Amino acid sequence: MRLLRFDDWGQLSLVEFTGNIPPYAILSHTWGPDAEEVTYEDIIHNTGHDKIGYKKILFCGSQASKDGLQYFWVDTCCIEKKSSAELTESINSMFEWYRRAVVCYVTLEDLAPSCVLTRELERCRWFERGWTLQELLAPKHVQFYDSTWIYIGSRHSLVGLISRITGIAYEFVTDGALASASVATKMSWAAQRETKRIEDRAYCLLGIFDVNMSLIYGEGMKAFRRLQEEIIKRNNDLTIFAWEGWNYNKLPLVSPIATSPAMFRESCDISQYTADFAEFSITNKGLLLSSDIPLRSMDTITGDGRRVVSYLVYLGIGQRRARGIYLRKIGPNLFCRDGFHRLIDLVEDDIETRTRSRRHAFSSILLRPWRLPSNIETRASTYHSTPRLTCDTPIPRCYGTRLTECTYDRSGMYGRTSQWFWSWSSN
C-alpha cells in the first residue's frame, strides 16, 4: 500500500508499505475530468500542481495533519493504474483500505456553502456513484465537507438524512454490520448508482460482498454475472435470486441470474429466512437446488378455465410476507424462471394453506434458457387424449437433434405453453 505524506520541504511524496502500515486518513470524492486529476506519475515527477484535483489532495493532507495523522491516501495518485496487476490488487483491497483508515474525508465539490442540507445534500453526485457506496460504509469514521472544505457533519450526525437519501437502514449506516444484511438488500443499495465503466458496476461491490475476482475490462455485463457466481460460492443466501426485471411479462423464460444491480431496486426489505442452510450451486447444467430448498406448487386457473400448476421457490421474507420466484417446468426436475411474473408475494400464513410441497432430490434451473419454438402446430383429438406435436426445429445436441413429439404431463405445468412435457429423439 502506498501512502502520501508531506516531506520536510513541504513536497508531496509517496511511501510504500508492505506491513506495519501506520495510521492514515483516506479521501472519498467524485472524479472530475481525467486530465484534471493528479496521477501517480504526477507525484513521482512533482507535476500536476495546476490541476483542479491537486486542491483535494492538499486539503486531505492538511486535514490529516490537523487530526494528528502524518499519512493519507488518495485513489487518483496512490495507485499505478497503468499496471493491470496493481490495479486488480488495489480494487480487490480497497474496501479493506477504507475500513482500516482512521478517518475518511468526503469532499462534496457540488455542495454550496451554507446551503440547506435537507434539500441540497441528496443532489450531490457523491450519492449517485457506485464506488462511493463502500466509501460510505467501510470506514470507522466519515466526515463530510462542502465545496469550500467546510465541515458539515459526520456520518453519525447525518445518519437520518443519509439513510433517506441512500435507502440504507440506520443500523447499516452507523454500525457497518454488513454481514447481517441479505444479498438482495446489499444489491438494492447499488441499484440506482452509476459507474463510468459497465464492468465497475460489479467491481465496486467486491468489498461489500467480501469476494475477490480478477478484473477483465471489456467483458461488459459478464462482470456482474461473475460477481454473482462468486457470491454464490461463498454464501447460501437465496435472496440473490430475488430480483425483478424491467422487461418482465415480455420474455416467457429468463435466467435466475440478474444482469444488473438495478434489478434489485425493490428488494431492499427482503431478508434471508432464519436458520437457512439451503444448498445450491452453479453447474454446467444450471442452478442446482438440493432437497433442502422446498419446491412448492400452487393450483391456478387460466382465463379459459383450465387448471394449471404453478411451481414456486421461496427465497426470503419481507415485511412478514414470503417472497420468491415462479418456475416453468420443462423436463423432469428441470425448470426455468418464469418471465411473465414478478416476485411471489404471499402472507407467511398462506404458504401452507395455498401451496403444496413437492418432493425432489435435486432440481435444476437453467441459467441460459433458449426460446421455445414458435412454429409449433398441435393436434389434439379429445379432452382425455394425448396431444401430439411435430416440428422441425434444431435443439441442443445434448438432447438429440430433432424435437419430434410431446406428451401431456398430468402433474401440470405452469401456463399454456408449459403444459407440454417435451420429449426428444435422436432421429
C-alpha positions as CSV (number, residue, x, y, z in Angstrom):
1,M,0.0,0.0,0.0
2,R,1.3,3.4,-0.9
3,L,0.6,6.4,1.3
4,L,1.1,10.1,0.7
5,R,2.9,12.5,3.1
6,F,4.5,15.9,3.0
7,D,8.3,15.8,3.3
8,D,10.5,18.2,5.2
9,W,10.4,20.7,2.3
10,G,6.6,20.6,2.0
11,Q,6.6,18.4,-1.1
12,L,4.2,15.5,-1.6
13,S,5.9,12.1,-1.7
14,L,4.8,8.5,-1.8
15,V,5.9,5.9,0.8
16,E,5.2,2.2,0.1
17,F,4.4,-0.2,3.0
18,T,4.1,-3.9,2.8
19,G,3.4,-4.4,6.5
20,N,3.0,-2.5,9.7
21,I,1.0,0.2,7.9
22,P,0.9,3.4,10.0
23,P,-2.3,5.2,10.9
24,Y,-3.7,7.2,7.9
25,A,-6.6,9.3,6.6
26,I,-8.3,8.5,3.4
27,L,-10.2,10.6,0.8
28,S,-13.5,10.0,-0.8
29,H,-14.6,12.1,-3.7
30,T,-16.1,12.1,-7.2
31,W,-13.7,12.3,-10.1
32,G,-13.6,15.3,-12.4
33,P,-12.2,15.1,-15.9
34,D,-9.4,12.6,-16.1
35,A,-7.0,15.3,-17.3
36,E,-7.6,17.3,-14.2
37,E,-6.9,14.6,-11.7
38,V,-3.4,14.2,-10.2
39,T,-1.9,10.8,-11.2
40,Y,0.8,8.6,-9.8
41,E,3.2,9.9,-12.4
42,D,2.5,13.5,-11.3
43,I,3.5,12.7,-7.8
44,I,6.7,10.9,-8.9
45,H,7.7,13.8,-11.2
46,N,6.4,16.6,-8.9
47,T,4.0,17.8,-11.5
48,G,0.2,18.4,-11.7
49,H,0.2,21.3,-9.3
50,D,-2.1,23.3,-11.7
51,K,-4.7,20.6,-11.9
52,I,-8.0,21.0,-10.3
53,G,-7.6,17.7,-8.4
54,Y,-4.5,18.9,-6.7
55,K,-6.6,21.1,-4.3
56,K,-8.3,18.0,-3.0
57,I,-5.0,16.3,-2.2
58,L,-3.8,19.4,-0.4
59,F,-7.0,19.5,1.6
60,C,-6.7,15.9,2.6
61,G,-3.1,16.2,3.7
62,S,-3.8,19.4,5.6
63,Q,-6.9,18.0,7.4
64,A,-5.0,14.8,8.2
65,S,-2.2,16.9,9.8
66,K,-4.8,18.7,11.9
67,D,-6.1,15.3,13.1
68,G,-2.6,14.2,14.1
69,L,-2.0,11.9,11.1
70,Q,1.2,12.0,9.0
71,Y,0.0,9.8,6.2
72,F,-3.0,9.9,3.9
73,W,-4.4,8.1,0.8
74,V,-6.0,9.3,-2.4
75,D,-7.1,6.9,-5.1
76,T,-6.1,9.1,-8.1
77,C,-2.4,9.1,-7.3
78,C,-1.6,6.3,-4.9
79,I,-2.3,3.5,-7.5
80,E,-0.2,2.9,-10.6
81,K,-3.2,2.4,-12.9
82,K,-1.0,1.5,-15.9
83,S,-0.2,-1.8,-14.2
84,S,-3.1,-4.2,-14.6
85,A,-1.8,-6.4,-11.8
86,E,-1.6,-3.5,-9.4
87,L,-5.0,-2.2,-10.4
88,T,-6.6,-5.6,-9.8
89,E,-4.9,-5.9,-6.4
90,S,-5.9,-2.4,-5.4
91,I,-9.6,-2.8,-6.3
92,N,-9.8,-6.1,-4.5
93,S,-8.2,-4.5,-1.4
94,M,-9.9,-1.1,-1.5
95,F,-12.8,-1.9,0.9
96,E,-10.2,-3.1,3.4
97,W,-8.1,0.0,3.0
98,Y,-11.1,2.2,3.7
99,R,-12.1,0.1,6.7
100,R,-8.6,0.4,8.2
101,A,-8.4,4.2,7.8
102,V,-8.6,6.2,11.0
103,V,-11.0,8.6,9.3
104,C,-12.5,9.2,5.8
105,Y,-12.9,12.7,4.5
106,V,-15.7,13.1,2.0
107,T,-15.5,16.2,-0.2
108,L,-18.7,17.2,-1.9
109,E,-17.5,19.5,-4.7
110,D,-21.0,20.3,-5.8
111,L,-22.4,21.3,-2.4
112,A,-22.5,25.0,-2.0
113,P,-21.6,26.5,1.4
114,S,-24.3,27.5,3.8
115,C,-27.0,25.6,1.9
116,V,-30.0,23.8,3.3
117,L,-28.7,20.2,3.8
118,T,-32.1,18.6,3.9
119,R,-32.7,19.9,0.4
120,E,-29.3,20.0,-1.3
121,L,-27.4,17.1,0.1
122,E,-29.3,14.5,-1.9
123,R,-28.5,16.3,-5.1
124,C,-24.7,15.7,-4.7
125,R,-23.1,13.3,-7.3
126,W,-21.3,11.5,-4.5
127,F,-24.6,9.7,-3.6
128,E,-25.1,8.5,-7.2
129,R,-21.7,6.9,-7.8
130,G,-21.0,3.2,-7.5
131,W,-17.6,3.4,-5.9
132,T,-18.7,5.7,-3.1
133,L,-21.0,3.1,-1.6
134,Q,-18.1,1.2,0.0
135,E,-16.5,4.5,0.9
136,L,-19.6,5.4,2.9
137,L,-19.9,2.0,4.7
138,A,-16.4,0.7,5.2
139,P,-14.6,3.4,7.3
140,K,-15.0,3.6,11.1
141,H,-15.5,7.4,10.9
142,V,-16.7,9.5,8.0
143,Q,-16.6,13.3,7.9
144,F,-18.4,15.4,5.2
145,Y,-17.1,18.7,3.7
146,D,-18.7,21.1,1.3
147,S,-17.1,22.7,-1.8
148,T,-15.1,25.1,0.3
149,W,-13.8,22.4,2.6
150,I,-16.0,23.4,5.4
151,Y,-17.1,20.6,7.8
152,I,-20.8,20.0,7.6
153,G,-21.2,16.8,9.7
154,S,-20.3,13.2,10.3
155,R,-21.9,10.0,9.1
156,H,-23.2,9.6,12.6
157,S,-24.7,13.1,12.9
158,L,-26.2,12.9,9.4
159,V,-27.4,9.3,9.7
160,G,-31.1,10.1,9.2
161,L,-30.6,12.2,6.1
162,I,-28.1,9.7,4.7
163,S,-30.4,6.8,5.3
164,R,-33.2,8.6,3.5
165,I,-31.0,9.5,0.5
166,T,-29.4,6.1,0.1
167,G,-32.2,3.8,1.1
168,I,-29.8,2.1,3.6
169,A,-31.2,1.3,7.0
170,Y,-29.9,3.2,10.0
171,E,-28.1,0.2,11.5
172,F,-26.0,-0.5,8.4
173,V,-25.1,3.2,8.0
174,T,-23.9,3.6,11.6
175,D,-22.6,0.2,12.7
176,G,-21.3,-1.2,9.4
177,A,-22.6,-4.7,10.3
178,L,-22.9,-5.6,6.6
179,A,-22.8,-9.4,7.3
180,S,-26.3,-9.3,8.7
181,A,-27.8,-7.8,5.5
182,S,-29.1,-10.1,2.9
183,V,-27.6,-10.3,-0.6
184,A,-30.7,-8.7,-2.1
185,T,-30.6,-5.9,0.4
186,K,-27.0,-5.1,-0.4
187,M,-27.7,-5.2,-4.1
188,S,-30.5,-2.8,-3.7
189,W,-28.1,-0.2,-2.2
190,A,-26.3,-0.2,-5.6
191,A,-29.4,-0.3,-7.7
192,Q,-29.5,3.4,-8.6
193,R,-25.8,4.1,-8.6
194,E,-23.8,4.5,-11.8
195,T,-20.1,3.9,-12.8
196,K,-18.2,5.2,-15.8
197,R,-17.3,1.7,-16.9
198,I,-20.0,-1.0,-17.1
199,E,-17.7,-3.6,-15.5
200,D,-17.2,-1.3,-12.5
201,R,-20.9,-1.9,-11.5
202,A,-19.7,-5.3,-10.4
203,Y,-16.1,-4.4,-9.3
204,C,-17.2,-1.6,-7.0
205,L,-19.2,-4.2,-5.0
206,L,-16.4,-6.7,-4.3
207,G,-15.8,-5.4,-0.8
208,I,-19.5,-5.1,0.0
209,F,-19.9,-8.8,-0.6
210,D,-16.4,-9.8,0.7
211,V,-15.4,-11.6,-2.5
212,N,-12.3,-11.4,-4.8
213,M,-12.2,-11.8,-8.5
214,S,-10.0,-10.8,-11.5
215,L,-10.7,-7.7,-13.5
216,I,-11.4,-8.0,-17.2
217,Y,-12.2,-4.6,-18.7
218,G,-14.0,-5.2,-21.9
219,E,-16.2,-8.1,-20.6
220,G,-19.2,-5.7,-20.1
221,M,-22.2,-7.2,-18.3
222,K,-20.4,-10.5,-17.8
223,A,-18.6,-8.9,-14.9
224,F,-21.8,-8.7,-12.9
225,R,-22.7,-12.3,-13.7
226,R,-19.2,-13.4,-12.5
227,L,-19.7,-11.4,-9.3
228,Q,-22.9,-13.3,-8.6
229,E,-21.3,-16.6,-9.2
230,E,-18.5,-15.7,-6.7
231,I,-21.1,-14.7,-4.2
232,I,-22.9,-18.0,-4.6
233,K,-19.7,-19.9,-3.9
234,R,-19.3,-18.1,-0.6
235,N,-22.9,-17.6,0.5
236,N,-26.0,-19.7,0.7
237,D,-28.4,-16.7,0.7
238,L,-31.2,-17.4,-1.8
239,T,-32.2,-13.8,-1.9
240,I,-29.5,-13.3,-4.6
241,F,-32.3,-14.5,-6.9
242,A,-34.9,-12.1,-5.5
243,W,-34.9,-9.5,-8.3
244,E,-37.4,-8.2,-10.7
245,G,-36.6,-7.3,-14.3
246,W,-37.8,-4.2,-16.1
247,N,-38.8,-6.5,-19.0
248,Y,-41.0,-8.9,-17.1
249,N,-44.1,-10.0,-18.9
250,K,-42.1,-9.8,-22.2
251,L,-40.0,-13.0,-22.1
252,P,-41.5,-16.3,-21.2
253,L,-38.3,-17.8,-19.8
254,V,-35.5,-15.8,-18.1
255,S,-32.3,-16.7,-16.3
256,P,-32.3,-16.7,-12.5
257,I,-29.1,-14.6,-12.6
258,A,-29.7,-10.8,-12.8
259,T,-28.0,-8.7,-15.4
260,S,-27.7,-5.5,-13.4
261,P,-27.9,-4.3,-9.8
262,A,-30.8,-2.1,-10.9
263,M,-33.0,-5.2,-10.9
264,F,-32.8,-5.3,-7.1
265,R,-34.3,-1.8,-6.8
266,E,-37.4,-3.1,-5.0
267,S,-35.6,-5.8,-2.9
268,C,-34.3,-3.7,0.0
269,D,-36.6,-5.3,2.5
270,I,-36.1,-8.9,1.6
271,S,-34.2,-10.9,4.3
272,Q,-32.9,-14.4,4.4
273,Y,-35.0,-17.0,6.1
274,T,-33.9,-17.6,9.7
275,A,-31.5,-20.6,10.1
276,D,-31.5,-21.0,6.3
277,F,-29.0,-23.8,5.4
278,A,-30.1,-24.3,1.8
279,E,-27.6,-25.9,-0.5
280,F,-27.3,-24.7,-4.1
281,S,-24.6,-24.3,-6.7
282,I,-24.0,-23.4,-10.3
283,T,-23.1,-26.4,-12.5
284,N,-22.8,-26.8,-16.3
285,K,-26.5,-27.7,-16.4
286,G,-27.7,-24.7,-14.5
287,L,-28.6,-23.7,-10.9
288,L,-28.7,-26.9,-8.9
289,L,-31.1,-26.9,-5.9
290,S,-30.8,-29.5,-3.3
291,S,-33.8,-31.1,-1.4
292,D,-33.1,-28.6,1.4
293,I,-34.7,-25.9,-0.7
294,P,-38.5,-26.5,-0.7
295,L,-40.1,-26.6,-4.1
296,R,-43.8,-25.9,-3.9
297,S,-46.7,-25.8,-6.2
298,M,-50.0,-24.0,-6.4
299,D,-53.1,-24.5,-8.5
300,T,-54.1,-21.6,-10.7
301,I,-57.0,-21.2,-13.2
302,T,-56.3,-19.7,-16.6
303,G,-58.7,-17.3,-18.3
304,D,-60.4,-20.1,-20.2
305,G,-61.0,-22.1,-17.0
306,R,-58.1,-24.5,-17.4
307,R,-56.4,-25.7,-14.2
308,V,-52.6,-25.5,-14.3
309,V,-49.9,-25.9,-11.7
310,S,-47.5,-23.1,-10.7
311,Y,-44.1,-24.1,-9.4
312,L,-42.6,-21.8,-6.7
313,V,-39.4,-21.4,-4.9
314,Y,-39.4,-19.2,-1.8
315,L,-36.2,-17.1,-1.4
316,G,-36.7,-14.9,1.6
317,I,-39.1,-12.8,3.6
318,G,-40.0,-9.1,3.5
319,Q,-42.4,-7.4,5.9
320,R,-43.8,-10.7,7.1
321,R,-44.5,-11.7,3.5
322,A,-42.9,-14.6,1.7
323,R,-41.0,-13.6,-1.4
324,G,-39.9,-15.9,-4.2
325,I,-40.0,-16.8,-7.9
326,Y,-42.2,-18.7,-10.2
327,L,-40.8,-21.5,-12.3
328,R,-41.9,-23.2,-15.5
329,K,-41.3,-27.0,-15.7
330,I,-39.6,-28.0,-19.0
331,G,-38.5,-31.6,-18.1
332,P,-38.0,-34.0,-15.2
333,N,-36.7,-31.9,-12.3
334,L,-35.7,-29.2,-14.9
335,F,-37.1,-25.7,-14.7
336,C,-36.7,-22.2,-16.0
337,R,-37.7,-19.0,-14.2
338,D,-41.0,-17.7,-15.5
339,G,-40.5,-14.3,-17.1
340,F,-44.2,-13.5,-17.1
341,H,-44.4,-12.9,-13.4
342,R,-42.9,-10.7,-10.8
343,L,-41.7,-11.9,-7.4
344,I,-44.1,-14.1,-5.3
345,D,-45.7,-12.0,-2.6
346,L,-47.7,-14.1,-0.1
347,V,-48.5,-13.7,3.6
348,E,-46.5,-16.2,5.5
349,D,-49.6,-18.0,6.8
350,D,-50.7,-18.6,3.2
351,I,-47.7,-20.7,2.3
352,E,-49.0,-23.9,3.9
353,T,-52.7,-23.3,3.0
354,R,-52.3,-22.2,-0.6
355,T,-49.3,-24.2,-1.7
356,R,-48.1,-27.8,-1.7
357,S,-44.7,-29.2,-1.1
358,R,-43.1,-31.1,-4.0
359,R,-40.6,-33.8,-3.1
360,H,-37.4,-33.7,-5.1
361,A,-33.9,-34.9,-4.7
362,F,-32.3,-32.3,-6.9
363,S,-33.7,-29.8,-9.3
364,S,-32.0,-27.6,-11.8
365,I,-33.0,-24.1,-13.1
366,L,-31.5,-23.3,-16.5
367,L,-29.2,-20.3,-16.5
368,R,-29.5,-19.7,-20.2
369,P,-33.0,-20.8,-21.3
370,W,-33.5,-20.9,-25.0
371,R,-36.6,-19.5,-26.7
372,L,-39.3,-22.1,-27.2
373,P,-40.1,-22.9,-30.9
374,S,-42.7,-20.6,-32.3
375,N,-43.8,-22.6,-35.4
376,I,-45.5,-25.4,-33.5
377,E,-48.7,-27.0,-34.7
378,T,-50.6,-29.0,-32.2
379,R,-53.1,-31.8,-32.9
380,A,-55.4,-32.7,-30.1
381,S,-58.4,-35.0,-30.5
382,T,-60.5,-35.3,-27.3
383,Y,-60.1,-34.0,-23.8
384,H,-58.6,-37.2,-22.4
385,S,-56.5,-38.0,-25.5
386,T,-52.8,-37.4,-25.5
387,P,-52.0,-34.3,-27.6
388,R,-49.3,-34.8,-30.2
389,L,-46.9,-32.2,-31.7
390,T,-44.5,-32.2,-34.5
391,C,-42.0,-29.7,-35.7
392,D,-38.6,-29.5,-37.4
393,T,-36.6,-27.3,-35.1
394,P,-32.9,-27.9,-34.2
395,I,-32.2,-28.1,-30.5
396,P,-29.0,-28.5,-28.4
397,R,-27.1,-31.7,-29.2
398,C,-27.1,-32.8,-25.6
399,Y,-30.9,-33.5,-26.1
400,G,-30.7,-35.0,-29.6
401,T,-31.1,-33.4,-32.9
402,R,-34.8,-33.0,-33.6
403,L,-37.9,-32.3,-31.5
404,T,-40.4,-34.9,-32.6
405,E,-43.3,-35.2,-30.2
406,C,-44.6,-34.3,-26.8
407,T,-47.0,-35.8,-24.3
408,Y,-49.1,-34.2,-21.6
409,D,-47.6,-34.1,-18.2
410,R,-50.5,-34.8,-15.8
411,S,-48.7,-33.3,-12.9
412,G,-49.4,-30.0,-14.6
413,M,-47.1,-27.3,-15.9
414,Y,-47.4,-23.6,-15.5
415,G,-49.2,-21.6,-18.2
416,R,-50.5,-22.8,-21.5
417,T,-47.1,-23.1,-23.1
418,S,-45.6,-25.1,-20.3
419,Q,-48.4,-27.6,-20.1
420,W,-46.3,-29.7,-22.5
421,F,-43.7,-32.1,-21.4
422,W,-41.0,-32.1,-24.1
423,S,-39.5,-35.4,-25.3
424,W,-36.7,-35.8,-27.8
425,S,-35.4,-38.4,-30.1
426,S,-32.1,-38.7,-32.0
427,N,-33.7,-39.3,-35.4
